[in-house]
């Protein structure tokens, strides 16, 4: 069965204190639903992009720089890896994630 990345996007100014009890409950309910139907393979939250390290190939080696690789004002804040029948099913879960997380979501199939 195909696997999909469902990525939650947060602005770099995201403040986790906006995650109130209702939002936490909604995310927990969504996770429980994913587990109950057997589609959730992995879930994880990420530290803010400002704490990332970016690596690039350079002549003679690999350089490491502080911060995200892409310069943008939004980054992935968390994600699920789901096993779904097709993109349509993955999009249904993505819609639920938008509502639970109160944030934009990107759904991509994994090769």
Backbone as a printed PyTorch tensor [residue, N CA C, xyz], in Angstrom:
tensor([[[ 0.8460, -1.1780,  0.0000],
         [ 0.0000,  0.0000,  0.0000],
         [ 0.8930,  1.2440,  0.0000]],

        [[ 0.5190,  2.2790, -0.7440],
         [ 1.3340,  3.4930, -0.8090],
         [ 1.4500,  4.1940,  0.5460]],

        [[ 2.5560,  4.8780,  0.7200],
         [ 2.8010,  5.6480,  1.9340],
         [ 2.8260,  7.1300,  1.5930]],

        [[ 2.3700,  7.9260,  2.5500],
         [ 2.2440,  9.3640,  2.3400],
         [ 2.7980, 10.1270,  3.5300]],

        [[ 3.4210, 11.2610,  3.2230],
         [ 3.8540, 12.2060,  4.2340],
         [ 2.7610, 13.2560,  4.3700]],

        [[ 2.2790, 13.4580,  5.5730],
         [ 1.3270, 14.5260,  5.8680],
         [ 2.0770, 15.4950,  6.7790]],

        [[ 2.4970, 16.6230,  6.2160],
         [ 3.3670, 17.5660,  6.9190],
         [ 2.5840, 18.7980,  7.3610]],

        [[ 2.7550, 19.1600,  8.6190],
         [ 2.1240, 20.3460,  9.1920],
         [ 3.1110, 21.5070,  9.0720]],

        [[ 2.6490, 22.6330,  8.5580],
         [ 3.5170, 23.8000,  8.3880],
         [ 3.1970, 24.8670,  9.4310]],

        [[ 4.2490, 25.4090, 10.0180],
         [ 4.1090, 26.4950, 10.9850],
         [ 4.9600, 27.6790, 10.5340]],

        [[ 4.4960, 28.8850, 10.8240],
         [ 5.3480, 30.0460, 10.5630],
         [ 6.5340, 30.0180, 11.5220]],

        [[ 7.6180, 30.6310, 11.1320],
         [ 8.7930, 30.6700, 12.0010],
         [ 8.4940, 31.3620, 13.3290]],

        [[ 7.4600, 32.1850, 13.3600],
         [ 7.0770, 32.8830, 14.5850],
         [ 6.0910, 32.0690, 15.4220]],

        [[ 5.8780, 30.8020, 15.0660],
         [ 4.8890, 29.9710, 15.7590],
         [ 5.1770, 29.9000, 17.2550]],

        [[ 4.1330, 30.0930, 18.0330],
         [ 4.2380, 30.0540, 19.4880],
         [ 3.4600, 28.8400, 19.9920]],

        [[ 4.1460, 27.8070, 20.4820],
         [ 3.4560, 26.6000, 20.9550],
         [ 2.4460, 26.8600, 22.0670]],

        [[ 2.5170, 28.0050, 22.7160],
         [ 1.5530, 28.2840, 23.7800],
         [ 0.1280, 28.4550, 23.2440]],

        [[-0.0310, 28.6080, 21.9140],
         [-1.3820, 28.6950, 21.3420],
         [-2.0490, 27.3230, 21.2910]],

        [[-1.3010, 26.2750, 21.5820],
         [-1.8550, 24.9240, 21.5730],
         [-2.5870, 24.6910, 22.8910]],

        [[-3.8540, 25.0490, 22.8990],
         [-4.6540, 24.9150, 24.1030],
         [-5.1590, 23.4810, 24.2730]],

        [[-5.9300, 23.2490, 25.3370],
         [-6.4280, 21.9080, 25.6250],
         [-7.2870, 21.3610, 24.4890]],

        [[-8.0920, 22.2100, 23.8810],
         [-8.9670, 21.7590, 22.7910],
         [-8.1470, 21.2800, 21.5990]],

        [[-7.1020, 22.0170, 21.2530],
         [-6.2560, 21.6280, 20.1240],
         [-5.5190, 20.3260, 20.4440]],

        [[-4.9750, 20.2240, 21.6380],
         [-4.2780, 18.9980, 22.0400],
         [-5.2190, 17.8100, 21.9880]],

        [[-6.4440, 17.9960, 22.4750],
         [-7.4520, 16.9250, 22.4320],
         [-7.7630, 16.5320, 20.9880]],

        [[-7.9340, 17.5240, 20.1130],
         [-8.2620, 17.2370, 18.7070],
         [-7.1460, 16.4470, 18.0260]],

        [[-5.8990, 16.7970, 18.3220],
         [-4.7640, 16.0720, 17.7390],
         [-4.7000, 14.6520, 18.3050]],

        [[-4.9350, 14.5140, 19.6170],
         [-4.9470, 13.1770, 20.2250],
         [-6.0440, 12.3030, 19.6240]],

        [[-7.2170, 12.8690, 19.4160],
         [-8.3280, 12.1270, 18.8160],
         [-7.9560, 11.6900, 17.3970]],

        [[-7.3530, 12.5910, 16.6320],
         [-6.9300, 12.2540, 15.2700],
         [-5.9040, 11.1270, 15.2910]],

        [[-4.9120, 11.2180, 16.1790],
         [-3.9100, 10.1560, 16.2860],
         [-4.5600,  8.8270, 16.6610]],

        [[-5.4730,  8.8530, 17.6110],
         [-6.1720,  7.6270, 18.0130],
         [-6.9490,  7.0250, 16.8470]],

        [[-7.5790,  7.8800, 16.0540],
         [-8.3450,  7.4170, 14.8910],
         [-7.4090,  6.7830, 13.8560]],

        [[-6.2690,  7.4010, 13.6190],
         [-5.2970,  6.8490, 12.6670],
         [-4.7980,  5.4830, 13.1280]],

        [[-4.5220,  5.3550, 14.4120],
         [-4.0530,  4.0760, 14.9620],
         [-5.1590,  3.0320, 14.8620]],

        [[-6.3910,  3.4230, 15.1870],
         [-7.5170,  2.4830, 15.1810],
         [-7.7580,  1.8690, 13.8000]],

        [[-7.5580,  2.6650, 12.7430],
         [-7.7770,  2.1300, 11.3890],
         [-6.4990,  1.5440, 10.7930]],

        [[-5.3940,  1.6460, 11.5210],
         [-4.1540,  0.9910, 11.1100],
         [-3.3660,  1.6620, 10.0040]],

        [[-3.4990,  2.9850,  9.8580],
         [-2.7720,  3.6630,  8.7780],
         [-1.5410,  4.4150,  9.2480]],

        [[-1.4650,  4.7140, 10.5500],
         [-0.3530,  5.5290, 11.0520],
         [ 0.8860,  4.6690, 11.2560]],

        [[ 1.9440,  5.0070, 10.5120],
         [ 3.2150,  4.3010, 10.6460],
         [ 4.1690,  5.0450, 11.5730]],

        [[ 4.1060,  6.3770, 11.5370],
         [ 5.0140,  7.1840, 12.3450],
         [ 4.4360,  8.5830, 12.4740]],

        [[ 4.6930,  9.2090, 13.6010],
         [ 4.3060, 10.6070, 13.8180],
         [ 5.4280, 11.2840, 14.5820]],

        [[ 5.6640, 12.5550, 14.2850],
         [ 6.6990, 13.2710, 15.0140],
         [ 6.5520, 14.7690, 14.8840]],

        [[ 6.9080, 15.4520, 15.9490],
         [ 6.9880, 16.9030, 15.9340],
         [ 8.4520, 17.2980, 15.7810]],

        [[ 8.6990, 18.4710, 15.2380],
         [10.0600, 18.9300, 14.9990],
         [10.3490, 20.1990, 15.7930]],

        [[11.5860, 20.3390, 16.2180],
         [12.0180, 21.5890, 16.8310],
         [11.9550, 22.6780, 15.7650]],

        [[11.8880, 23.9440, 16.1660],
         [11.8350, 25.0290, 15.1850],
         [13.0120, 24.9760, 14.2030]],

        [[12.7620, 25.4100, 12.9870],
         [13.7660, 25.3620, 11.9090],
         [15.0270, 26.1450, 12.2560]],

        [[14.9240, 27.1370, 13.1070],
         [16.1130, 27.9290, 13.4600],
         [17.1760, 27.0760, 14.1610]],

        [[16.7830, 25.9030, 14.6840],
         [17.7360, 25.0090, 15.3360],
         [18.2960, 23.9480, 14.3830]],

        [[17.8880, 23.9980, 13.1380],
         [18.3520, 23.0070, 12.1520],
         [19.8150, 23.2360, 11.7990]],

        [[20.4120, 22.2370, 11.2350],
         [21.7500, 22.3240, 10.6390],
         [21.5840, 21.9280,  9.1770]],

        [[22.1710, 22.6860,  8.2840],
         [22.0940, 22.4240,  6.8500],
         [23.4500, 21.9650,  6.3380]],

        [[23.4430, 20.9030,  5.5850],
         [24.6820, 20.3420,  5.0470],
         [24.6740, 20.4660,  3.5290]],

        [[25.8320, 20.8080,  2.9850],
         [25.9870, 20.9530,  1.5350],
         [27.3190, 20.3350,  1.1090]],

        [[27.2740, 19.7400, -0.0640],
         [28.4940, 19.1890, -0.6390],
         [29.3060, 20.3280, -1.2240]],

        [[30.5790, 20.3510, -0.8770],
         [31.4920, 21.3590, -1.4150],
         [32.7680, 20.6540, -1.8300]],

        [[33.5450, 21.3000, -2.6620],
         [34.8180, 20.7170, -3.0810],
         [35.6200, 20.3550, -1.8400]],

        [[35.9850, 19.1190, -1.7430],
         [36.7980, 18.6880, -0.6190],
         [36.0150, 18.2690,  0.6070]],

        [[34.6860, 18.2640,  0.5430],
         [33.9510, 17.8080,  1.7240],
         [32.5360, 18.3030,  1.7930]],

        [[32.0570, 18.3720,  3.0050],
         [30.6820, 18.7780,  3.2770],
         [30.7110, 19.9130,  4.2890]],

        [[30.0130, 20.9830,  3.9800],
         [29.9400, 22.1000,  4.9290],
         [28.6680, 21.9680,  5.7570]],

        [[28.7310, 22.4620,  6.9910],
         [27.5860, 22.4600,  7.8890],
         [27.3320, 23.9040,  8.3040]],

        [[26.0760, 24.3380,  8.1460],
         [25.7110, 25.7050,  8.5160],
         [24.5350, 25.6730,  9.4900]],

        [[24.4410, 26.6660, 10.3400],
         [23.3160, 26.8030, 11.2560],
         [22.0910, 27.2690, 10.4860]],

        [[20.9450, 26.7220, 10.8430],
         [19.6770, 27.1550, 10.2750],
         [19.1820, 26.2370,  9.1760]],

        [[17.9700, 26.5130,  8.7250],
         [17.3450, 25.6640,  7.7080],
         [18.0060, 25.8200,  6.3380]],

        [[17.8470, 24.8090,  5.5170],
         [18.3690, 24.8340,  4.1540],
         [17.6150, 25.8710,  3.3250]],

        [[16.2890, 25.8520,  3.4160],
         [15.4790, 26.8010,  2.6510],
         [15.2140, 28.0510,  3.4730]],

        [[15.3700, 29.1870,  2.8440],
         [15.0860, 30.4550,  3.5000],
         [13.6440, 30.8170,  3.1610]],

        [[12.7860, 30.6580,  4.1470],
         [11.3630, 30.9360,  3.9930],
         [10.8110, 31.2820,  5.3650]],

        [[ 9.5790, 31.7550,  5.4350],
         [ 9.0370, 32.1090,  6.7470],
         [ 8.1150, 31.0390,  7.3160]],

        [[ 8.0200, 29.8710,  6.6580],
         [ 7.2830, 28.7250,  7.1810],
         [ 8.1020, 27.4680,  6.9700]],

        [[ 8.0140, 26.5570,  7.9290],
         [ 8.7220, 25.2850,  7.8400],
         [ 7.8540, 24.1670,  8.3960]],

        [[ 8.2330, 22.9400,  8.1350],
         [ 7.5110, 21.7900,  8.6710],
         [ 7.7010, 21.7720, 10.1800]],

        [[ 6.5750, 21.7060, 10.8930],
         [ 6.6150, 21.6710, 12.3490],
         [ 6.3790, 20.2830, 12.9080]],

        [[ 5.8000, 19.4250, 12.0940],
         [ 5.5290, 18.0540, 12.5010],
         [ 4.9850, 17.2850, 11.3160]],

        [[ 4.8640, 15.9750, 11.4760],
         [ 4.4190, 15.1830, 10.3360],
         [ 3.9210, 13.8080, 10.7680]],

        [[ 3.1700, 13.1980,  9.8880],
         [ 2.7640, 11.8040,  9.9950],
         [ 3.2560, 11.0790,  8.7530]],

        [[ 3.5640,  9.8190,  8.8820],
         [ 3.7460,  8.9310,  7.7460],
         [ 2.5860,  7.9500,  7.8270]],

        [[ 1.7600,  7.9630,  6.7810],
         [ 0.5500,  7.1430,  6.7420],
         [ 0.6070,  6.1480,  5.6020]],

        [[-0.0230,  5.0310,  5.7810],
         [-0.1730,  4.0380,  4.7230],
         [-1.6390,  4.0690,  4.3040]],

        [[-1.8970,  4.5880,  3.1070],
         [-3.2570,  4.7890,  2.6120],
         [-3.4340,  4.0950,  1.2680]],

        [[-4.6680,  3.8370,  0.9170],
         [-4.9650,  3.1710, -0.3530],
         [-4.5210,  4.0210, -1.5430]],

        [[-4.7030,  5.3500, -1.4370],
         [-4.3910,  6.2400, -2.5520],
         [-4.3280,  7.6820, -2.0570]],

        [[-4.0350,  8.5960, -2.9620],
         [-3.9280, 10.0140, -2.6150],
         [-5.2410, 10.5510, -2.0660]],

        [[-6.3580, 10.1120, -2.5980],
         [-7.6420, 10.6020, -2.0990],
         [-7.8200, 10.2930, -0.6210]],

        [[-7.4720,  9.0800, -0.2130],
         [-7.5820,  8.7330,  1.2060],
         [-6.5970,  9.5710,  2.0270]],

        [[-5.3770,  9.7440,  1.5380],
         [-4.3890, 10.5540,  2.2490],
         [-4.8760, 11.9970,  2.3960]],

        [[-5.5350, 12.5210,  1.3780],
         [-6.0680, 13.8830,  1.4460],
         [-7.1690, 14.0080,  2.4870]],

        [[-7.9670, 12.9560,  2.6510],
         [-8.9960, 12.9760,  3.6980],
         [-8.3500, 13.1120,  5.0710]],

        [[-7.2690, 12.3800,  5.2920],
         [-6.5410, 12.5050,  6.5620],
         [-5.8830, 13.8730,  6.6720]],

        [[-5.3860, 14.3990,  5.5600],
         [-4.8150, 15.7340,  5.5580],
         [-5.8390, 16.7900,  5.9460]],

        [[-7.0670, 16.6360,  5.4620],
         [-8.1370, 17.5770,  5.8280],
         [-8.3830, 17.5480,  7.3410]],

        [[-8.3940, 16.3440,  7.8940],
         [-8.5880, 16.2050,  9.3440],
         [-7.4170, 16.8380, 10.1020]],

        [[-6.2180, 16.7090,  9.5660],
         [-5.0350, 17.2900, 10.2050],
         [-5.1030, 18.8170, 10.1930]],

        [[-5.5660, 19.4010,  9.1040],
         [-5.7170, 20.8590,  9.0310],
         [-6.6220, 21.3470, 10.1570]],

        [[-7.7280, 20.6410, 10.3560],
         [-8.7010, 21.0430, 11.3780],
         [-8.1250, 20.8430, 12.7780]],

        [[-7.5260, 19.6700, 13.0290],
         [-6.9980, 19.3750, 14.3620],
         [-5.8280, 20.2740, 14.7260]],

        [[-4.9220, 20.4890, 13.7800],
         [-3.6980, 21.2500, 14.0590],
         [-3.8540, 22.7450, 13.8550]],

        [[-4.9660, 23.1280, 13.2050],
         [-5.2100, 24.5470, 12.9350],
         [-4.0320, 25.1710, 12.1860]],

        [[-3.5550, 24.4200, 11.1740],
         [-2.3840, 24.8520, 10.4110],
         [-2.4520, 24.2680,  9.0070]],

        [[-1.7370, 24.8720,  8.0560],
         [-1.6780, 24.3210,  6.7040],
         [-0.9840, 22.9590,  6.7030]],

        [[-1.3860, 22.1260,  5.7640],
         [-0.8530, 20.7620,  5.6440],
         [-0.4670, 20.5040,  4.1970]],

        [[ 0.6150, 19.7710,  4.0220],
         [ 1.0460, 19.3020,  2.6930],
         [ 1.0170, 17.7810,  2.7170]],

        [[ 0.4340, 17.1750,  1.6650],
         [ 0.3870, 15.7210,  1.5520],
         [ 1.2040, 15.3340,  0.3110]],

        [[ 2.1750, 14.4220,  0.5250],
         [ 3.0190, 13.9670, -0.5800],
         [ 3.1980, 12.4650, -0.4900]],

        [[ 3.1290, 11.8150, -1.6430],
         [ 3.3680, 10.3770, -1.6690],
         [ 4.8640, 10.1000, -1.5460]],

        [[ 5.1940,  9.0530, -0.8240],
         [ 6.5770,  8.6450, -0.6500],
         [ 6.9140,  7.6050, -1.6990]],

        [[ 8.0680,  7.7450, -2.3480],
         [ 8.4970,  6.7680, -3.3690],
         [ 8.7390,  5.4310, -2.7270]]])
